[in-house]
Amino acid sequence: QQQVKQSPQSLIVQKGGISIINCAYENTAFDYFPWYQQFPGKGPALLIAIRPDVSEKKEGRFTISFNKSAKQFSLHIMDSQPGDSATYFCAASSMMDSSYKLIFGSGTRLLVRP
Amino acid sequence: GAVVSQHPSRVICKSGTSVKIECRSLDFQATTMFWYRQFPKKSLMLMATSNEGSKATYEQGVEKDKFLINHASLTLSTLTVTSAHPEDSSFYICSARRDSNYNEQFFGPGTRLTVL
């Protein structure tokens, strides 16, 4: 019930295209859903995050769509660029959990071809 | 804002020696910090949760006597790998939770440990 399932494992997109990464969860107590971007040899960087009281959040070319009833959320990268090539992790946590642990998905390796 | 540093970024040591890794939140206070280990092309594996002024909480299967964690201030946590062996070679990453209504966690750049 603590798992966050992420798909696809890898994704190849042409420059200018839309990259879509999906995550699903079971624990209905989760109330915070961040996305992290990680380049090789670097630590993950917080990209964008959403709370379940909204269905969509947009920051620049990055959008999170959230479907509470389906217990799914996704990251959309519009106008994908070669510089977006990285590994993306979704995560979830519950403020009711005083440990503040983030439960991570397995990651998606994105390659944006020029 | 929300910058987390780690030192060293890379360390090579001989088997049997101890290595200390520092994690600092540079522009915010972090009551809670986390230590992760990441294997190549894998997700982040939580090792332990570090709380300022109290003992760390270790995940199942993580040896607390091997991975010593100290969180002496609101901006500094340290991870000491004691009597390191080649199987401890990995990428170690810390994160710091910024106290707020959200569980915002910011990661350090990571430390690559190689044990010969």
Interface residues (C-beta under 8 A of the other chain):
Chain A: Y32 P34 Y36 G41 K42 G43 P44 A45 L46 A49 R51 F89 S93 M95 S99 Y100 K101 L102 F104 G105 S106 G107 R109
Chain B: A2 V4 Q6 T32 F34 K41 K42 S43 L44 L46 T49 T57 F91 I93 S95 R97 N101 Y102 N103 E104 Q105 F106 F107 G108 P109 G110 R112
